[in-house]
Amino acid sequence: MSVFARVADLGSFTAAAKELRISPTMIGKHIRFLEDRLGSQLINRSTRRQGLTELGRNYLDHCKHLLVEAEAGDALVEEALSAPRGRL
């Protein structure tokens, strides 16, 4: 979902690949896996342009919400682990 969200926000596989430090081919594999898992196309692709399908736009809204919640959970754990624990 995070790869899909970055592609949607940045508007291209290449831009998302640069930001995520993976190849555009891997970006494509992530997107195809997600679309196959969902059984629907999320991004309309051509040689010159790409854009979200209607379902892709709706799915993106939910992805963003879930990713924010996941980041909050990660931050909670990081904070708990960084605080001193145990007896001195």
Protein Blocks (a to p, Z undefined) as FASTA:
>chain_A
ZZmmmmmmnopaklmmmmnopafklmmmmmmmmmmmnopafbdcdfkbccddfklmmmmm
mmmmmmmmmmmmmmmmmmmmmpcgdjZZ
